[in-house]
Structures are given as C-alpha cells and as structure tokens.
Amino acid sequence: MILSCRLNLLAAPLVALASFQSQASAFCQPQFDFNIKSFTSFNYTKLNSPAQQTDIEIQGKLSVISVKKEDEKNWWAVKADQVKTVQGQLSMPLPNYERPFAFKLNEQGLITEFYFADTLDTQSQDQLKGLAYYLQYQKNLSKITNETDTLGEYRVNYKQKENALSFAKVNYEHKNKQALNAFSHIEVEKSEQQITPSECFLDSRDGIEKLNLVGADLTFTSEQSFSVKKLKHPFETALFSMSDDLSLWQSTHVELTQAEKDKLKKELLAFVTEQDITQIDAHTLALLLKKYDAVIGELRGVILTDQVSDNAQMRLFNALGQLDTPSSQLLLSGLLVGTEKQPQTQFRALRALTQGHQPLSQQATDTLLSLLNDGFLSVDQEVSSSFYMTLGILLNNRIGSATAQQLSQAIVEHITLSESESKTADLITALGNSRDDQHVELIEDYLTDSSPRVEKASIRALGMMQSDSAYQNLEKHFNTHSGRNTKALLSALGNYDMKPKTSDSVLNLAVNDNDDSVRYAAINALAKQPNNEGIKETLRQALRSEKSKRNFKAIVKLLHKKPAPKQDNQG
C-alpha cells in the first residue's frame, strides 16, 4: 500500500480530522501551525527482506477561507505553505503539499466532498485531503455518526471536557478498497486526541495514534503524534488573493518548455549524484523526486552507468517504486529491456514495480506485454522466473484497471500456448499472486498435469487465492492426488480453515506418514488453523514416537499456541 501505498497510508493517519463548531462567517479565515511526527514500518514477506522503516517529521502552516461552488454552501478553500520534512538538522521542502484545494462540510461538521483544480493522482489527492481532515470534528455530540478519512470509515468516541473535546477512533468498519486492496483489515491499536473547538474551526488539536494495516503477505504500522494550533499572528499566503469562486480557479499545470526541461534534468542529476541520498528515507525521497517527474527518465543513465553507489541505487529504486507515476513506471519497466547482462538491475526494477498501487500507464503496460510476448531475457534464470511471477503481484496491487486486465488476459493466453514447463509454472504462479478468483477454473485444469512442477505451481496458486472455489479444488485434489507434491498440498490447505474431514486426513499424515518432511508440512498446516484445540491430544501422544527434532519442536509449538479468534470459514 506496496506503499504508492506508503504515501496513501501515511496521509490518512496524518489526516483524521476536520470540521468546526458552528456556521462560520465570511470573516472566518484561520491560519494554523501543524507538526506531524510519524514512524512507519512496512513489511512485505514475499520480498524476503527486512521491514522498511521510516521516521519522519512534517511541519508547515495551513490557511482556510470561505469559498463558493455554484449554489452550494459550506465550501472552504485550504492551502498549506512552508511545508517541509525535518530529519535532525536537515530540512527539505515538500511543495506537493502546497497546492490549493477545497472541501465541503455538512451540518454535523464532517467533510463530504473535495475539489481539486488540478488533475491529480489518488496519491497526491490523499496527501492534500490529509491536511483537511485535521479540521474535522462533529458539532452535535448527541447524534454521533461514523467518520471517514482516506483509509475508510471508522467509528468514533467523543467526550466533552469543559471547553475541550476528547476524541478517539474505535475501529475501522469499512476500508477504502481502492487505496487499500492489499490489506484485509485495519486495527486501531491506540487513538487519543484533544480538541479545543472554536466558532472558526478550532483553536488546537493534539493527538497520538497507532494503526496496523494487515494483509495476507504484508503489514503496515503507523505510529504518529501531531499538533495543530491556531496562529495568533497572520502570515502571507497566496490563498487569500485567489478568487472565492471555485469555478474561476485555473489549473496550475503548465507544459514545460525545452529550456525548463533541460534545467530540471540538470537539477535532477545533481540532486541524486552530488549528495548521499541514502541519508534520505525512501518515502521522503519519493516526495522529493516528484518535482522531477517530467524528466525522471534521465535516471536510466545514472542507474546503468553506476553513477551512484550500490546502496544509493537501492534507495533510488525503492523511492521510484513509491513515486508510482506514469513516468516512473515507464522508467522501471524500461529498465527490464536491454539489461539482460545486469540481472541485479532487473530484479530491483521488478521489486520496485511491486510497490505501486496506481493503475499502470499504457506505455508501461505495453513494455511488459512486449517482454511477455517476446520472452524476458536475463543471464540469471531466477530473475527470469521472477519476471513472470511478479506480473501477478502487479495485478493484485493494481486490480480493476483496464491495463491490469490486458496483462491478465495475456498471461492466460501464454499459459494455454506455452510449450515450456518452467514458463507455464511461473505464469500459473503469477495468476496465484494476482489473487483473482476468475482464474481458479483455469488453474484447476493444471492440477493433473503430467509435470510435477506445473502441478506444484497450480497447488500453490490455489493456496494463494483465498477463495471458496480455490479451497474446494484443493480439497478435491487432496482426496484424489497420486501422492506427488503432498507437501505443497498441505501447505496450500493450511492457508484455509479446513473442513473437519480434511483436517482429520491432515492430522493422520502429521502422525503416521513415513516421510519426516510430509509430517512437518502437515503439522504446520494444522498450526495455522483458527481452531486446533481438538487435535492437540492426538499430537501430544504423537510426541512419544516422533523422532524428528524439527517435527518435535513444531508439535510443541502448536500445543502451546493460544486459540486464535474465530474467523469466517473460507473453506
């Protein structure tokens, strides 16, 4: 939510606010100081790398003014100024946060709509929305309703304390599916805020918050403290000189001249080569690179000619993945072409592409389709396999877009036409990584393939799908399979809440199979079950005859595992 997802996820918790106590007058033009300190941790298990951690502080000023949008009332324009990120003694400007925009409030004081003069991607919109939500709170505490931010809809708790309000998120009831499709649920671990209301929005707002966004293969944790305080002395802002009629606002997007592009190229190359960019965390670096998006393709030469250190290259790839614009997508997909003798570059480009969540641009999609059709070339066979399997992660992260559908259809066609056992297996794995249930029927056809590798890939793919139909096909194959790929079958079934009959069969293998590794796979599959209390006595008795130290430890670990909360049966 990767991260693209990272920017969206950071914006939302930074943003859990917005409204004011009464119908503010035209003289309501408040200005605020804001300070947000945030620590985030992002772990994607499939990349087999340590969790990415970010410690960032953002400071700036915020101005608000009443505006009109046709005949609609309660529209407010807002603009941030002097926004910067602070790390130790260093500070860097964040101009992307300084675009003017507007929001509409309902009678309860909650934001119901946004207006942007510029055409912005979802990530950029969410960054700005985050600022507006700091001003949101409910006026009538006798009829509290659910609130919404960029993460989704959440239940709240308000308490009146003299002239102040205490505010806390209780839990998220509906998440933003478009922005957070990679996460199954959001946990509110901590939420404490203090609001001092005013007739003109608020005088102050302070709080701390910790959220966990949890998915099948990834976890994003955000810990934040923030402070918003009304300024006593005004400062100059372009917002107050803008029209109060939103229909007269003009887009700030202007096509660059060649001279301007040349200047931007020079600045970009100096920015990444003349300083140690490893001292900038990937999230902040992505924000800073957005300024150079029009010429971001110039980084191809920097990367391919090793103009920066290896560590700097890794940080740069990470930031490009989080930038996730059509230009950065084209750069990353282009680094897969003509680089067959640089497998490390190819692998990093693939990994970066898995971090984005915006729809793939048509140009980047065309590049990937060309590589799929012509065959991906790399001197490293593992990187070649990674290319095909990574396509599935791209589909899962960018589900629902027209370009994702093009890639999905192309993968299906290549599976049916492929004469290569290894390529067929890799492409089936890609469909599994996509988590798209529409492919279950096709994958099921390959469960009985003569190739053990293709069968194993099909089993694993169904194990990743997490759907009823995928489980039913796995269960059927488990009951009729030849004994080949039993370990893969057990691992795949372990991803589901198995039905009693199947669970009993797996328990039988865990206790009686002659193969140590099969018993180990069965034990682990049972350990994943939400309710395994009924099998513990049988496994306790099995300890007496278990000769494998690894299996013995796995059984002991299962026996001491606390019962998991009850979940919906996906089997």
C-alpha positions in Angstrom: 0.0 0.0 0.0 3.2 -1.5 -1.6 3.2 1.8 -0.2 2.2 4.3 -3.6 0.6 2.6 -0.9 3.1 4.1 1.5 2.2 7.7 0.6 -1.5 7.0 0.8 -1.3 5.2 4.1 0.9 8.0 5.6 -1.6 10.7 4.5 -4.6 9.0 6.1 -3.5 8.7 9.7 -2.0 12.2 9.4 -5.4 13.2 8.4 -8.0 12.0 10.8 -9.6 15.4 11.3 -11.9 18.3 10.0 -14.9 20.5 10.9 -15.9 23.4 13.1 -18.3 24.2 15.8 -20.9 26.5 14.1 -21.8 28.0 10.8 -18.6 30.1 10.4 -19.0 33.5 8.8 -17.2 35.0 5.9 -14.7 36.5 8.4 -13.5 33.1 9.4 -10.1 32.9 7.8 -8.0 30.9 10.3 -4.3 30.0 9.9 -2.6 27.2 11.8 0.8 25.7 12.5 1.0 22.0 12.1 3.6 19.4 13.2 3.3 15.7 12.5 5.8 13.1 13.7 5.4 9.7 12.2 7.1 6.3 12.5 6.1 3.7 10.0 7.1 0.1 9.4 6.2 -1.7 6.2 6.9 -5.5 5.8 6.2 -7.4 2.6 7.0 -11.1 3.4 7.3 -12.2 -0.3 10.3 -9.9 -0.9 12.3 -11.7 1.8 13.8 -8.5 3.1 13.8 -6.7 6.5 10.8 -4.4 7.2 11.1 -0.9 5.7 11.0 1.7 8.4 10.5 5.4 8.2 10.9 8.1 10.8 9.7 11.4 9.5 8.6 14.8 10.8 6.5 17.2 8.7 6.0 20.9 9.6 4.0 23.7 7.9 1.3 26.3 8.0 -2.3 26.0 6.9 -4.8 28.7 5.8 -8.6 28.3 5.4 -11.1 30.7 3.7 -14.8 30.5 2.8 -15.5 30.0 -0.9 -18.5 29.2 -3.2 -19.1 26.4 -5.7 -22.1 27.3 -7.8 -25.1 27.5 -5.4 -23.7 25.1 -2.9 -22.9 26.3 0.7 -20.3 25.4 3.2 -17.4 25.1 0.8 -13.9 26.0 2.2 -10.6 26.5 0.4 -7.5 25.4 2.1 -3.8 25.8 1.3 -0.6 24.7 3.1 2.6 26.8 3.0 6.2 26.5 4.1 5.7 22.7 4.3 8.9 20.8 4.9 10.2 17.5 6.2 12.7 17.6 9.1 15.3 15.0 9.9 17.7 16.0 12.6 19.4 19.2 11.4 18.3 18.7 7.8 15.0 20.0 6.3 13.6 19.7 2.8 10.7 21.4 1.2 7.6 19.4 0.3 5.9 21.5 -2.5 3.4 18.8 -3.4 1.6 19.6 -0.1 1.2 23.3 -1.1 -1.5 23.1 -3.8 -4.7 24.9 -3.0 -7.9 22.8 -2.9 -11.4 22.9 -1.3 -13.7 20.8 0.8 -17.4 20.8 1.7 -18.7 20.4 5.2 -22.1 19.1 6.2 -24.2 20.4 9.1 -22.5 18.0 11.5 -19.1 19.3 10.6 -17.9 16.4 8.6 -16.2 16.6 5.1 -18.4 15.2 2.4 -16.7 16.3 -0.8 -13.4 17.6 -2.2 -12.5 19.9 -5.1 -9.2 20.0 -7.0 -8.4 22.4 -9.8 -5.5 20.3 -11.0 -5.9 16.7 -12.3 -4.1 14.8 -9.5 -3.5 11.1 -9.0 -5.1 9.4 -6.0 -1.9 9.5 -4.0 -1.5 13.3 -4.4 -5.1 13.9 -3.6 -4.9 11.8 -0.4 -1.9 13.8 0.7 -3.9 17.0 0.5 -7.1 15.5 1.9 -5.0 14.6 4.9 -4.5 18.3 5.7 -8.2 19.0 5.5 -9.2 16.1 7.8 -7.2 17.8 10.6 -10.0 20.3 10.7 -12.9 17.9 11.0 -14.9 17.1 14.1 -18.5 16.6 15.0 -20.7 19.5 16.3 -23.6 17.7 17.8 -22.4 15.0 20.3 -25.9 13.8 20.9 -26.0 12.2 17.5 -22.5 10.9 16.7 -22.1 9.3 13.3 -19.2 7.3 11.7 -16.5 9.4 10.2 -14.3 8.9 7.1 -10.7 9.5 6.1 -8.5 8.3 3.3 -8.3 4.8 4.9 -12.0 4.3 5.1 -15.0 4.6 7.5 -14.4 4.4 11.2 -16.4 4.5 14.4 -15.6 7.3 16.9 -15.9 8.2 20.6 -16.3 11.8 21.7 -16.3 13.2 25.3 -16.9 16.7 26.5 -14.3 18.0 28.9 -15.2 21.6 29.9 -14.2 23.6 26.8 -12.4 20.8 25.1 -13.3 17.5 23.4 -11.5 14.2 23.7 -11.7 12.2 20.5 -10.7 8.6 19.7 -11.1 6.2 16.8 -12.7 3.0 18.0 -12.4 0.8 14.9 -12.5 0.9 11.1 -15.7 -0.7 9.9 -15.1 -0.2 6.1 -11.8 0.4 4.5 -11.0 2.3 1.3 -11.0 -0.7 -1.2 -9.4 1.3 -4.0 -6.4 2.5 -1.9 -6.1 -0.5 0.5 -7.0 -3.6 -1.5 -3.8 -5.2 -0.3 -5.0 -5.1 3.3 -7.7 -7.2 4.8 -8.3 -5.1 7.9 -7.2 -2.1 9.9 -6.5 -2.3 13.7 -6.7 0.8 15.9 -4.1 0.0 18.5 -4.1 3.5 20.0 -6.0 6.7 19.4 -6.1 9.7 21.8 -6.8 13.3 20.7 -7.7 16.5 22.4 -9.7 19.2 20.5 -10.3 22.8 21.6 -13.3 23.9 19.4 -13.8 27.4 18.2 -16.5 29.2 16.2 -13.9 29.4 13.4 -12.9 25.7 13.1 -10.7 25.1 16.2 -8.0 26.6 18.4 -5.9 23.5 18.7 -5.8 19.8 18.1 -3.3 17.3 19.5 -3.1 13.6 19.4 -1.3 10.3 19.2 -2.3 7.3 17.1 -1.1 3.9 16.2 -2.7 1.9 13.4 -1.9 -1.6 12.0 -2.9 -2.4 8.4 -2.8 -6.1 8.0 -2.9 -8.2 4.8 -2.1 -11.8 3.9 1.6 -11.0 3.0 2.2 -7.6 4.3 1.8 -5.4 7.4 1.9 -1.6 7.6 2.2 0.0 11.0 1.9 3.8 11.6 2.6 5.5 14.9 2.0 9.2 14.9 1.8 12.2 17.1 0.5 15.6 15.8 -0.3 19.1 16.8 -2.4 21.7 15.0 -2.5 25.2 16.7 -4.2 28.4 15.5 -1.8 31.2 14.8 -2.2 34.5 16.7 -0.3 36.5 14.0 -1.2 36.1 10.3 1.3 35.3 7.5 1.1 35.9 3.8 -0.4 33.2 1.6 -1.4 33.1 -2.0 -4.8 31.6 -0.9 -6.2 34.9 0.3 -5.6 36.6 -3.1 -7.3 33.8 -5.0 -10.9 34.0 -6.2 -13.6 32.9 -3.8 -15.4 31.3 -6.8 -14.0 27.8 -7.4 -15.2 27.8 -11.0 -12.6 30.6 -11.7 -9.7 28.6 -10.3 -7.3 27.6 -13.0 -5.1 24.6 -13.1 -1.5 25.2 -12.1 -0.3 22.5 -14.6 1.8 24.1 -17.3 3.7 22.2 -20.1 7.4 22.7 -19.6 9.5 24.3 -22.3 12.6 22.5 -23.6 14.8 25.0 -21.7 12.8 24.3 -18.5 13.2 20.6 -19.0 16.9 20.9 -19.6 17.2 22.9 -16.3 15.2 20.3 -14.5 17.3 17.5 -15.9 20.5 19.2 -14.6 18.9 19.7 -11.2 17.8 16.1 -11.0 21.2 14.7 -11.9 22.9 16.9 -9.4 20.3 16.0 -6.7 20.9 12.2 -7.0 24.7 12.2 -7.7 26.1 15.1 -5.7 24.8 14.1 -2.3 24.4 10.9 -0.3 20.7 10.1 -0.9 20.9 7.1 1.4 20.6 9.7 4.2 17.0 10.4 2.9 14.4 7.7 3.7 12.7 6.3 0.6 9.3 7.8 1.4 10.7 11.3 1.6 12.9 10.7 -1.5 9.9 9.8 -3.5 8.2 13.0 -2.5 11.3 15.0 -3.5 11.6 13.2 -6.8 8.0 14.2 -7.8 9.3 17.6 -8.6 11.4 16.0 -11.4 8.7 13.6 -12.7 8.7 15.2 -16.2 12.3 14.2 -16.6 12.6 11.2 -14.4 13.6 9.0 -17.3 17.0 10.6 -17.2 17.8 8.4 -14.2 18.2 5.4 -16.6 21.6 6.6 -17.5 22.5 7.2 -13.8 21.5 3.7 -12.9 23.0 1.8 -15.8 26.4 3.6 -15.7 26.7 3.2 -11.9 26.9 7.0 -11.3 25.8 6.4 -7.7 26.8 3.8 -5.1 25.1 0.4 -4.8 23.3 1.5 -1.6 22.2 4.7 -3.3 20.8 2.7 -6.2 18.8 0.5 -3.9 17.3 3.6 -2.2 16.6 5.2 -5.5 14.7 2.1 -6.8 12.7 2.0 -3.6 11.7 5.6 -4.0 10.9 5.2 -7.7 8.5 2.4 -6.7 6.8 4.6 -4.2 6.7 7.5 -6.6 4.5 5.3 -8.9 3.7 7.9 -11.6 3.3 7.0 -15.3 6.9 8.4 -15.8 8.4 6.3 -13.0 6.5 3.2 -14.2 7.9 3.7 -17.7 11.4 4.1 -16.4 11.2 1.0 -14.2 9.6 -1.2 -16.9 12.2 0.1 -19.4 15.0 -1.0 -17.2 13.9 -4.6 -17.8 14.7 -4.2 -21.5 18.2 -4.4 -22.9 19.6 -5.1 -19.4 19.8 -8.9 -19.6 23.5 -8.7 -18.5 22.5 -6.7 -15.4 20.2 -9.1 -13.6 20.5 -7.1 -10.3 19.2 -4.0 -12.0 16.3 -6.1 -13.5 15.5 -7.6 -10.1 15.4 -4.2 -8.4 13.2 -2.7 -11.1 10.8 -5.7 -10.7 10.8 -5.3 -7.0 10.1 -1.5 -7.3 7.2 -2.1 -9.6 5.5 -4.3 -6.9 5.4 -1.4 -4.5 3.0 0.7 -6.6 -0.8 0.7 -6.5 -1.8 3.3 -9.1 -3.1 1.8 -12.5 -0.2 1.0 -14.8 0.2 3.5 -17.6 -0.5 2.2 -21.1 3.2 2.7 -22.1 4.5 0.7 -19.1 1.9 -2.0 -19.8 2.9 -2.1 -23.5 6.5 -2.7 -22.4 5.6 -5.5 -20.1 3.3 -7.1 -22.7 6.2 -6.9 -25.2 8.5 -8.7 -22.8 5.8 -11.3 -22.1 5.2 -11.9 -25.8 8.9 -11.9 -26.9 10.3 -13.6 -23.9 12.0 -11.9 -20.9 15.8 -12.1 -21.3 18.2 -12.3 -18.3 21.5 -14.1 -17.7 20.0 -15.1 -14.3 17.3 -17.8 -14.6 15.9 -16.8 -11.2 15.3 -13.3 -12.3 13.6 -14.6 -15.5 11.2 -16.6 -13.3 10.7 -13.5 -11.0 9.6 -11.5 -14.0 6.7 -13.8 -14.8 5.7 -14.3 -11.1 6.0 -10.5 -10.4 3.3 -9.8 -13.0 0.8 -11.4 -10.7 1.8 -9.1 -7.8 1.4 -6.2 -10.1 -2.2 -7.3 -11.0 -3.1 -7.8 -7.3 -1.8 -4.3 -6.4 -3.5 -2.6 -9.3 -6.7 -4.6 -9.7 -9.6 -3.3 -11.6 -7.8 -1.1 -14.1 -8.0 -1.6 -17.9 -4.3 -2.1 -18.2 -4.3 -4.8 -15.5 -6.9 -6.7 -17.4 -4.7 -6.5 -20.5 -1.9 -8.1 -18.6 -4.2 -10.7 -17.0 -5.6 -11.8 -20.4 -2.1 -12.0 -21.9 -0.9 -14.3 -19.0 -3.8 -16.6 -19.6 -3.1 -16.8 -23.3 0.6 -17.6 -22.7 -0.3 -20.4 -20.3 -2.5 -22.1 -22.8 0.0 -21.7 -25.6 3.2 -22.3 -23.7 5.3 -25.4 -24.5 7.8 -24.7 -21.7 7.2 -26.5 -18.4 9.1 -23.9 -16.4 7.4 -20.9 -18.1 3.9 -22.5 -17.6 4.6 -23.0 -13.9 5.9 -19.4 -13.5 2.8 -18.0 -15.3 0.4 -20.1 -13.2 2.2 -18.7 -10.1 1.6 -15.2 -11.5 -2.1 -15.9 -11.5 -1.9 -17.1 -8.0 -0.1 -13.9 -7.0 -2.9 -11.9 -8.6 -5.4 -13.4 -6.1 -8.0 -13.1 -8.9 -10.7 -15.7 -8.4 -11.7 -15.7 -12.1 -8.6 -17.8 -12.8 -9.4 -20.7 -10.4 -11.1 -22.8 -13.2 -8.0 -22.4 -15.5 -5.6 -23.3 -12.7 -7.6 -26.3 -11.7 -7.1 -27.8 -15.2 -3.4 -28.0 -14.4 -3.6 -29.8 -11.1 -3.5 -33.1 -13.0 -0.7 -32.0 -15.4 1.9 -34.6 -16.2 4.6 -32.2 -15.0 5.3 -32.3 -11.2 6.5 -28.7 -11.4 3.3 -27.5 -13.1 1.2 -29.4 -10.6 3.0 -27.8 -7.7 2.7 -24.3 -9.1 -1.1 -24.9 -9.5 -1.4 -26.1 -6.0 0.4 -23.1 -4.6 -1.5 -20.7 -6.8 -4.8 -22.1 -5.4 -3.4 -21.8 -1.9 -2.8 -18.1 -2.5 -6.3 -17.4 -3.9 -8.1 -17.5 -0.5 -11.5 -18.2 -2.1 -14.1 -20.9 -1.6 -13.8 -22.2 -5.1 -10.0 -22.4 -4.8 -10.3 -24.3 -1.5 -12.8 -26.8 -2.9 -10.5 -27.6 -5.8 -7.6 -28.1 -3.4 -9.6 -30.3 -1.2 -10.8 -32.4 -4.1 -7.2 -32.8 -5.4 -6.0 -33.7 -1.9 -8.5 -36.6 -1.7 -7.6 -38.0 -5.2 -4.0 -37.0 -5.8 -1.3 -39.6 -6.6 0.9 -38.7 -3.6 3.1 -36.4 -5.7 3.5 -32.8 -4.2 1.9 -33.8 -0.9 3.9 -31.2 1.0 2.8 -28.4 -1.3 -0.8 -29.5 -1.0 -0.6 -29.5 2.8 0.9 -26.0 2.8 -1.8 -24.7 0.5 -4.6 -26.2 2.6 -3.1 -24.7 5.7 -4.0 -21.2 4.3 -7.6 -22.1 4.7 -9.9 -23.0 7.6 -10.1 -26.7 6.6 -13.3 -28.7 6.9 -13.3 -31.4 9.6 -12.9 -34.4 7.3 -9.9 -32.8 5.5 -8.4 -31.7 8.9 -8.6 -35.3 10.1 -6.8 -36.5 7.0 -4.1 -33.9 7.5 -3.8 -35.0 11.2 -3.4 -38.6 10.1 -0.4 -37.6 7.9 1.1 -35.4 10.7 1.1 -38.5 13.0 1.6 -41.5 10.7 3.3 -40.6 7.4 6.8 -42.2 6.9 8.3 -39.0 5.4 9.5 -36.6 8.1 9.0 -33.6 5.7 5.4 -34.6 5.0 4.7 -34.8 8.7 6.3 -31.4 9.2 4.2 -29.8 6.5 1.0 -31.4 7.9 1.9 -30.1 11.5 2.4 -26.6 10.2 -0.9 -26.7 8.2 -2.7 -27.7 11.4 -0.9 -25.0 13.4 -2.4 -22.3 11.1 -6.0 -23.4 11.8 -8.0 -21.0 13.9 -9.4 -23.8 16.0 -7.0 -26.7 16.6 -7.8 -27.5 20.2 -9.5 -30.8 19.2 -6.3 -32.2 17.7 -3.9 -31.4 20.5 -4.4 -34.6 22.5 -3.6 -36.7 19.4 -0.4 -34.7 18.7 0.6 -34.8 22.3 0.5 -38.6 22.1 2.5 -38.5 18.8 5.4 -36.8 20.6 6.2 -40.2 22.2 7.1 -41.7 18.8 8.3 -38.6 16.9 12.0 -39.0 16.0 12.5 -35.8 14.0 13.7 -32.9 16.3 12.2 -30.4 13.9 8.8 -32.1 13.9 9.0 -32.5 17.7 9.6 -28.7 18.1 6.8 -27.9 15.7 4.3 -30.0 17.7 5.4 -28.5 21.0 4.9 -25.0 19.5 1.4 -25.9 18.3 0.5 -27.4 21.7 1.4 -24.1 23.4 -0.2 -21.9 20.8 -3.2 -19.9 22.2 -6.5 -20.3 20.4 -6.9 -17.8 17.6 -10.0 -15.5 17.3 -12.8 -17.2 15.4 -12.8 -16.3 11.6 -15.2 -16.8 8.8 -14.6 -20.2 7.2 -13.2 -19.7 3.7 -13.3 -23.4 3.0 
